[in-house]
Structures are given as C-alpha cells and as structure tokens.
Amino acid sequence: MAPLEPLQQMILHTLRALPRADAQNRLMRTPDMELALSMIYMAPEQHQEIFRRTGPAKTARLTQLLERHRHTRITREQYVAASREVLRRLGGETGGTGSPLSSYYRPNRTR
C-alpha cells in the first residue's frame, strides 16, 4: 500500500475520531461526487473503511463514481478542493456557497 497523502490521512483520522453515528450522518450528507473524488488516491482498504460507514445505496454510487474517475481527467486542484470540502463537512460545517466542483467532470478522449 502506498503512503497516504496528508489530505487522505486527515480525512481518515477525522472519520475515525468521530462517534460512529456522527461519522455516518456526515458521510451520508456529503455529496457523492465530492466524497468519491476525495477517495481516488486511497487504497481499497481505505475505501472499505469509508464504505462501512455509509449505506448500501451510497456505497454502490461511490463505487460507480470511483470507476468513472479512473477514466476522467482530474487535476490536482480538483482533488484538493474536493478533499477540503469533505474535511469541512466531516468537521461539522454545513451550508456554504455550494460545491466548488459543480462542473469538473471531463472524460478522457479515446484515441
């Protein structure tokens, strides 16, 4: 397993520090696209750690998005923005000006 980036470490540390019910509630309120994007560099073991705290429907959606992200151009800035938004939500902050990632999806071109 590759070493985790600081943002990944912070997400997992914050998630582990929360009571199980709070972690589940905050993950369920986090938009799927942002959560999946913040998970793209995590190992499958870390995915499972998050999936254990989400319901079956959200887990299926996240799995589908993670597969889609494998074929998508995602910049470092988009990954960082999504990870920071997930951290903000896990920290209990809600509301705000909306997702900074509303139009980031860019499929790779097949050549």
C-alpha positions as CSV (number, residue, x, y, z in Angstrom):
1,M,0.0,0.0,0.0
2,A,1.3,3.4,-1.0
3,P,1.8,6.0,1.8
4,L,-1.3,8.2,2.2
5,E,-1.2,11.8,1.3
6,P,-1.8,14.4,4.1
7,L,-5.4,15.1,2.9
8,Q,-6.2,11.4,2.9
9,Q,-4.7,10.9,6.3
10,M,-6.7,13.9,7.6
11,I,-9.9,12.5,6.2
12,L,-9.4,9.1,7.7
13,H,-8.2,10.5,11.0
14,T,-11.2,12.8,11.3
15,L,-13.5,9.9,10.4
16,R,-12.0,7.6,13.0
17,A,-12.2,10.3,15.7
18,L,-16.0,10.8,15.2
19,P,-18.6,8.7,17.0
20,R,-19.9,6.1,14.5
21,A,-23.3,7.7,14.2
22,D,-21.9,11.1,13.6
23,A,-19.5,9.8,11.0
24,Q,-22.2,8.0,9.2
25,N,-24.5,11.1,9.3
26,R,-21.8,13.4,8.0
27,L,-20.8,11.0,5.2
28,M,-24.4,10.5,4.1
29,R,-24.8,14.3,3.8
30,T,-21.6,14.7,1.8
31,P,-22.3,14.8,-2.0
32,D,-21.3,11.6,-3.7
33,M,-19.1,13.3,-6.3
34,E,-17.0,15.1,-3.7
35,L,-16.6,12.1,-1.5
36,A,-15.7,9.8,-4.4
37,L,-13.2,12.4,-5.8
38,S,-11.6,12.7,-2.3
39,M,-11.2,8.9,-2.3
40,I,-9.5,8.4,-5.7
41,Y,-5.9,8.0,-4.3
42,M,-6.9,5.8,-1.4
43,A,-6.2,2.1,-1.3
44,P,-9.2,-0.3,-1.4
45,E,-8.8,-0.9,2.4
46,Q,-9.4,2.8,3.0
47,H,-12.4,2.7,0.6
48,Q,-13.8,-0.1,2.8
49,E,-13.3,1.9,5.9
50,I,-15.5,4.6,4.4
51,F,-18.0,2.2,2.9
52,R,-18.6,0.6,6.3
53,R,-19.9,3.9,7.5
54,T,-22.3,4.5,4.5
55,G,-25.4,2.7,3.5
56,P,-25.5,0.1,0.7
57,A,-27.0,2.6,-1.8
58,K,-24.4,5.3,-1.2
59,T,-21.6,2.6,-1.3
60,A,-22.9,1.5,-4.8
61,R,-23.0,5.1,-6.0
62,L,-19.5,5.8,-4.7
63,T,-18.1,2.6,-6.3
64,Q,-19.6,3.6,-9.6
65,L,-18.1,7.1,-9.4
66,L,-14.7,5.7,-8.4
67,E,-14.8,3.6,-11.5
68,R,-15.8,6.6,-13.7
69,H,-13.0,8.7,-12.2
70,R,-10.5,6.1,-13.5
71,H,-11.4,7.3,-16.9
72,T,-11.6,11.0,-16.1
73,R,-9.0,13.8,-16.2
74,I,-8.9,15.1,-12.7
75,T,-6.5,17.9,-11.8
76,R,-4.7,18.1,-8.5
77,E,-6.6,21.3,-7.7
78,Q,-9.9,19.5,-8.2
79,Y,-8.8,16.6,-5.9
80,V,-7.6,19.1,-3.3
81,A,-10.8,21.1,-3.4
82,A,-13.0,18.0,-3.0
83,S,-10.8,16.7,-0.2
84,R,-11.0,20.0,1.7
85,E,-14.8,20.1,1.2
86,V,-15.1,16.6,2.6
87,L,-12.9,17.6,5.6
88,R,-15.1,20.7,6.1
89,R,-18.2,18.5,6.2
90,L,-16.7,15.9,8.4
91,G,-15.7,18.7,10.8
92,G,-19.4,19.5,11.2
93,E,-19.6,22.6,8.9
94,T,-22.6,22.7,6.7
95,G,-24.0,25.1,4.2
96,G,-21.7,27.4,2.4
97,T,-21.7,28.6,-1.2
98,G,-22.1,25.2,-2.7
99,S,-19.7,22.8,-4.2
100,P,-16.6,24.3,-5.9
101,L,-16.7,21.2,-8.2
102,S,-20.0,21.6,-9.9
103,S,-18.6,21.3,-13.4
104,Y,-15.3,19.4,-13.1
105,Y,-16.2,16.2,-15.0
106,R,-14.2,15.9,-18.1
107,P,-14.0,12.4,-19.7
108,N,-10.7,11.3,-21.3
109,R,-10.7,11.2,-25.0
110,T,-10.3,7.8,-26.6
111,R,-7.6,7.8,-29.2
